[in-house]
Amino acid sequence: MSYNDDVTVTYLGAIPKTYFDQVLKPALWGSRKTVPLQYDQAGEWWLARSEGQIVGCACLLPMGSKARLKSAIVHKDFRGKGIYDRLFAARLEFIQNDGRFSSADAFCSPMSLTTLLRYGFVANGKRFGGASTYVTKVL
């Protein structure tokens, strides 16, 4: 995997829906109507940029003492450069250092399952609709 050194990942915290709709969606999906990322107003967001361009984003949803890793996406032209991994690592570091969380979980696609397992998450074998696997990690 080739890592792109000019990529920065920034913690945004909560973002307004207008930012999601008017900035993130157009930057990552252009005019496509179907977007594989859902807005969550309680979510905390990270943004990946390369040379000022938004190339990815990720969300974490605090659920009491559990942190749910929500949507994460990288622009199709920037995939395979380690950006998803950087977004994941930034969220995991936040979860481990924040002090609110004793565990983390996610419903992940087959594409992201390898990354989560590499960071110590455990698949519990449940498949939801056949498309995602539920994984957990005790901190």
Backbone as CSV, one residue per row, in Angstrom:
resi,resn,N_x,N_y,N_z,CA_x,CA_y,CA_z,C_x,C_y,C_z
1,MET,0.845,-1.177,0.000,0.000,0.000,0.000,0.885,1.232,0.000
2,SER,0.557,2.158,-0.841,1.317,3.397,-0.959,0.652,4.485,-0.119
3,TYR,1.424,5.109,0.767,0.883,6.168,1.597,1.195,7.521,0.979
4,ASN,0.193,8.360,0.960,0.302,9.679,0.379,0.673,10.653,1.494
5,ASP,1.912,11.156,1.484,2.404,11.999,2.569,1.741,13.365,2.647
6,ASP,1.119,13.812,1.576,0.518,15.138,1.612,-0.904,15.124,2.166
7,VAL,-1.376,13.978,2.646,-2.731,13.877,3.191,-2.715,14.240,4.672
8,THR,-3.625,15.112,5.066,-3.788,15.459,6.471,-5.175,15.022,6.920
9,VAL,-5.259,14.526,8.134,-6.535,14.141,8.725,-6.781,15.081,9.892
10,THR,-7.938,15.713,9.890,-8.286,16.717,10.885,-9.576,16.329,11.594
11,TYR,-9.580,16.458,12.919,-10.796,16.230,13.709,-11.668,17.473,13.609
12,LEU,-12.923,17.291,13.201,-13.854,18.416,13.098,-14.825,18.486,14.258
13,GLY,-15.071,17.371,14.937,-16.115,17.326,15.957,-17.469,17.246,15.268
14,ALA,-18.483,17.791,15.922,-19.820,17.799,15.331,-19.846,18.800,14.176
15,ILE,-20.567,18.454,13.134,-20.696,19.362,11.990,-22.176,19.591,11.705
16,PRO,-22.533,20.751,11.184,-23.930,20.978,10.822,-24.295,20.223,9.543
17,LYS,-25.561,19.877,9.413,-26.019,19.155,8.233,-25.748,19.955,6.965
18,THR,-25.800,21.268,7.044,-25.531,22.089,5.850,-24.096,21.862,5.362
19,TYR,-23.133,21.713,6.270,-21.744,21.437,5.874,-21.664,20.070,5.197
20,PHE,-22.339,19.091,5.768,-22.373,17.751,5.186,-22.964,17.799,3.775
21,ASP,-24.117,18.455,3.639,-24.819,18.492,2.356,-24.143,19.392,1.312
22,GLN,-23.599,20.515,1.756,-23.084,21.497,0.802,-21.580,21.406,0.566
23,VAL,-20.846,20.729,1.458,-19.398,20.644,1.304,-18.938,19.194,1.114
24,LEU,-19.230,18.330,2.094,-18.720,16.959,2.021,-19.296,16.160,0.855
25,LYS,-20.609,16.129,0.740,-21.222,15.333,-0.326,-20.753,15.766,-1.713
26,PRO,-20.796,17.051,-2.059,-20.332,17.433,-3.400,-18.843,17.150,-3.618
27,ALA,-18.024,17.314,-2.576,-16.581,17.077,-2.728,-16.280,15.602,-2.975
28,LEU,-17.032,14.733,-2.339,-16.735,13.309,-2.432,-17.565,12.564,-3.471
29,TRP,-18.741,13.101,-3.833,-19.614,12.384,-4.767,-20.097,13.202,-5.938
30,GLY,-19.737,14.466,-6.008,-20.191,15.295,-7.116,-21.709,15.397,-7.130
31,SER,-22.301,15.185,-8.280,-23.750,15.361,-8.417,-24.532,14.058,-8.265
32,ARG,-23.851,12.956,-7.924,-24.571,11.688,-7.756,-25.587,11.796,-6.630
33,LYS,-26.758,11.244,-6.855,-27.826,11.334,-5.859,-27.683,10.286,-4.763
34,THR,-27.156,9.124,-5.087,-26.983,8.070,-4.100,-25.622,8.231,-3.437
35,VAL,-25.646,8.460,-2.148,-24.419,8.692,-1.392,-24.314,7.630,-0.305
36,PRO,-23.210,6.868,-0.264,-23.085,5.788,0.712,-22.642,6.256,2.099
37,LEU,-23.009,7.441,2.471,-22.615,8.010,3.755,-23.823,8.715,4.332
38,GLN,-24.087,8.488,5.606,-25.248,9.104,6.235,-24.811,10.131,7.259
39,TYR,-25.544,11.230,7.293,-25.294,12.275,8.273,-25.871,11.852,9.618
40,ASP,-25.154,12.144,10.674,-25.638,11.909,12.024,-25.259,13.129,12.848
41,GLN,-26.257,13.871,13.310,-25.964,15.119,14.010,-25.241,14.907,15.331
42,ALA,-25.333,13.719,15.915,-24.610,13.429,17.151,-23.197,12.923,16.869
43,GLY,-22.876,12.744,15.606,-21.581,12.199,15.233,-20.432,13.185,15.382
44,GLU,-19.252,12.636,15.522,-18.021,13.420,15.530,-17.273,13.025,14.264
45,TRP,-16.776,14.021,13.542,-16.286,13.814,12.178,-14.805,14.115,12.034
46,TRP,-14.167,13.398,11.101,-12.782,13.613,10.688,-12.786,13.857,9.184
47,LEU,-11.878,14.696,8.752,-11.782,15.071,7.351,-10.368,14.819,6.853
48,ALA,-10.248,14.179,5.695,-8.947,13.970,5.062,-8.837,14.900,3.866
49,ARG,-7.695,15.590,3.770,-7.442,16.513,2.649,-6.096,16.195,2.022
50,SER,-6.037,16.411,0.717,-4.788,16.307,-0.027,-4.670,17.558,-0.876
51,GLU,-3.628,18.321,-0.628,-3.404,19.581,-1.339,-4.650,20.466,-1.314
52,GLY,-5.300,20.518,-0.137,-6.471,21.363,0.056,-7.789,20.750,-0.391
53,GLN,-7.732,19.664,-1.131,-8.948,19.017,-1.628,-9.448,17.994,-0.610
54,ILE,-10.764,17.981,-0.367,-11.356,16.969,0.501,-11.302,15.636,-0.229
55,VAL,-10.652,14.638,0.393,-10.508,13.330,-0.247,-11.136,12.205,0.574
56,GLY,-11.614,12.513,1.779,-12.262,11.494,2.581,-12.820,12.063,3.860
57,CYS,-13.703,11.293,4.484,-14.245,11.685,5.781,-14.681,10.432,6.527
58,ALA,-14.834,10.583,7.833,-15.252,9.460,8.676,-16.002,10.009,9.879
59,CYS,-16.888,9.169,10.433,-17.716,9.580,11.553,-17.634,8.560,12.687
60,LEU,-17.746,9.052,13.891,-17.816,8.239,15.099,-19.047,8.709,15.858
61,LEU,-19.841,7.786,16.365,-21.042,8.126,17.121,-20.869,7.704,18.571
62,PRO,-20.766,8.665,19.511,-20.693,8.312,20.927,-22.034,7.726,21.384
63,MET,-21.969,6.580,22.055,-23.175,5.916,22.562,-22.916,5.519,24.014
64,GLY,-22.886,6.521,24.884,-22.538,6.264,26.275,-21.073,5.897,26.372
65,SER,-20.775,4.723,26.942,-19.375,4.304,27.082,-18.865,3.553,25.853
66,LYS,-19.721,3.447,24.830,-19.325,2.762,23.592,-19.199,3.783,22.466
67,ALA,-18.181,3.609,21.651,-17.987,4.452,20.469,-18.333,3.608,19.242
68,ARG,-19.295,4.060,18.461,-19.651,3.341,17.234,-18.956,4.011,16.054
69,LEU,-18.133,3.227,15.356,-17.496,3.726,14.144,-18.539,3.690,13.041
70,LYS,-18.860,4.861,12.548,-19.895,4.973,11.523,-19.229,5.111,10.157
71,SER,-19.928,5.737,9.296,-19.510,5.877,7.901,-18.103,6.422,7.740
72,ALA,-17.415,5.881,6.766,-16.110,6.393,6.345,-16.018,6.171,4.842
73,ILE,-15.519,7.159,4.140,-15.414,7.034,2.679,-14.217,7.825,2.187
74,VAL,-13.613,7.317,1.132,-12.509,8.000,0.466,-12.916,8.206,-0.990
75,HIS,-12.622,9.376,-1.507,-12.931,9.702,-2.906,-12.329,8.630,-3.805
76,LYS,-13.062,8.218,-4.822,-12.629,7.103,-5.679,-11.265,7.332,-6.314
77,ASP,-10.899,8.571,-6.602,-9.602,8.851,-7.222,-8.427,8.746,-6.248
78,PHE,-8.724,8.604,-4.949,-7.669,8.578,-3.934,-7.616,7.257,-3.174
79,ARG,-8.380,6.277,-3.595,-8.379,4.982,-2.913,-7.074,4.237,-3.168
80,GLY,-6.701,3.384,-2.218,-5.471,2.604,-2.348,-4.223,3.356,-1.924
81,LYS,-4.397,4.504,-1.274,-3.253,5.318,-0.856,-3.127,5.419,0.662
82,GLY,-3.882,4.581,1.386,-3.776,4.570,2.841,-4.630,5.599,3.551
83,ILE,-5.507,6.288,2.837,-6.307,7.351,3.451,-7.364,6.776,4.387
84,TYR,-8.036,5.695,3.976,-9.022,5.056,4.855,-8.333,4.626,6.152
85,ASP,-7.155,4.043,6.036,-6.408,3.597,7.205,-6.082,4.770,8.122
86,ARG,-5.702,5.897,7.550,-5.397,7.086,8.373,-6.638,7.604,9.084
87,LEU,-7.774,7.617,8.381,-9.031,8.043,9.010,-9.404,7.090,10.143
88,PHE,-9.229,5.799,9.915,-9.535,4.809,10.944,-8.619,4.986,12.145
89,ALA,-7.319,5.105,11.908,-6.344,5.254,12.992,-6.614,6.515,13.812
90,ALA,-7.019,7.596,13.159,-7.319,8.843,13.878,-8.515,8.661,14.805
91,ARG,-9.536,7.960,14.319,-10.710,7.716,15.173,-10.348,6.794,16.333
92,LEU,-9.577,5.757,16.071,-9.213,4.824,17.140,-8.355,5.521,18.200
93,GLU,-7.420,6.345,17.779,-6.602,7.095,18.743,-7.490,8.006,19.601
94,PHE,-8.455,8.658,18.981,-9.386,9.518,19.705,-10.159,8.701,20.746
95,ILE,-10.688,7.554,20.329,-11.466,6.697,21.229,-10.621,6.268,22.427
96,GLN,-9.389,5.874,22.183,-8.522,5.380,23.254,-8.080,6.476,24.213
97,ASN,-7.981,7.713,23.736,-7.472,8.808,24.569,-8.548,9.702,25.160
98,ASP,-9.771,9.601,24.679,-10.821,10.526,25.082,-11.286,10.333,26.523
99,GLY,-11.300,9.102,27.013,-11.699,8.845,28.391,-13.169,8.503,28.569
100,ARG,-13.983,8.699,27.560,-15.419,8.397,27.673,-15.740,6.943,27.362
101,PHE,-14.871,6.254,26.653,-15.252,4.983,26.046,-14.515,3.791,26.645
102,SER,-15.266,2.700,26.846,-14.661,1.444,27.292,-14.689,0.400,26.182
103,SER,-15.415,0.690,25.097,-15.468,-0.233,23.971,-15.825,0.524,22.697
104,ALA,-15.615,-0.170,21.591,-15.969,0.392,20.286,-16.586,-0.729,19.458
105,ASP,-17.450,-0.344,18.524,-18.023,-1.333,17.627,-18.277,-0.716,16.269
106,ALA,-18.609,-1.585,15.317,-18.904,-1.124,13.960,-19.639,-2.220,13.207
107,PHE,-20.411,-1.817,12.234,-20.959,-2.715,11.234,-20.131,-2.429,9.989
108,CYS,-19.314,-3.363,9.583,-18.362,-3.043,8.522,-18.562,-3.894,7.278
109,SER,-18.164,-3.309,6.174,-18.231,-3.985,4.878,-17.070,-4.966,4.764
110,PRO,-17.147,-5.884,3.824,-16.011,-6.786,3.618,-14.712,-6.028,3.325
111,MET,-14.825,-4.882,2.655,-13.635,-4.095,2.302,-12.950,-3.527,3.549
112,SER,-13.728,-3.114,4.542,-13.130,-2.508,5.738,-12.849,-3.526,6.844
113,LEU,-13.386,-4.733,6.730,-13.213,-5.739,7.781,-11.740,-6.026,8.061
114,THR,-10.929,-6.140,7.038,-9.504,-6.428,7.218,-8.824,-5.365,8.080
115,THR,-9.145,-4.103,7.829,-8.550,-3.015,8.609,-8.953,-3.120,10.072
116,LEU,-10.235,-3.322,10.337,-10.685,-3.400,11.723,-10.064,-4.591,12.455
117,LEU,-9.968,-5.718,11.802,-9.337,-6.886,12.432,-7.860,-6.624,12.718
118,ARG,-7.185,-5.916,11.811,-5.773,-5.583,12.011,-5.574,-4.702,13.243
119,TYR,-6.576,-3.884,13.585,-6.489,-3.001,14.752,-7.084,-3.634,16.010
120,GLY,-7.316,-4.944,15.987,-7.730,-5.637,17.196,-9.219,-5.794,17.408
121,PHE,-10.043,-5.437,16.449,-11.479,-5.685,16.564,-11.737,-7.165,16.331
122,VAL,-12.813,-7.677,16.910,-13.174,-9.081,16.787,-14.542,-9.181,16.118
123,ALA,-14.623,-9.978,15.072,-15.905,-10.213,14.402,-16.683,-11.232,15.214
124,ASN,-17.952,-10.929,15.492,-18.720,-11.870,16.286,-19.517,-12.837,15.421
125,GLY,-19.313,-12.795,14.110,-19.925,-13.753,13.214,-21.300,-13.369,12.721
126,LYS,-21.885,-12.311,13.259,-23.213,-11.913,12.810,-23.112,-11.132,11.512
127,ARG,-23.935,-11.473,10.589,-24.026,-10.726,9.333,-25.405,-10.108,9.270
128,PHE,-25.473,-8.855,8.912,-26.734,-8.140,8.825,-27.041,-7.881,7.362
129,GLY,-28.052,-8.576,6.849,-28.412,-8.438,5.443,-27.349,-9.012,4.521
130,GLY,-26.397,-9.753,5.072,-25.349,-10.348,4.275,-24.276,-9.380,3.812
131,ALA,-24.443,-8.094,4.079,-23.509,-7.100,3.545,-22.516,-6.592,4.573
132,SER,-22.809,-6.745,5.852,-21.890,-6.199,6.837,-21.687,-7.171,7.998
133,THR,-20.560,-6.994,8.660,-20.191,-7.819,9.797,-20.104,-6.915,11.033
134,TYR,-20.649,-7.374,12.140,-20.573,-6.628,13.382,-19.262,-6.976,14.077
135,VAL,-18.477,-5.958,14.422,-17.197,-6.158,15.102,-17.152,-5.328,16.367
136,THR,-16.386,-5.804,17.352,-16.262,-5.097,18.624,-14.813,-5.087,19.080
137,LYS,-14.535,-4.128,19.969,-13.206,-4.039,20.585,-13.377,-3.491,21.990
138,VAL,-12.840,-4.197,22.972,-12.820,-3.709,24.341,-11.531,-2.914,24.489
139,LEU,-11.647,-1.728,25.054,-10.477,-0.853,25.195,-9.781,-1.071,26.531
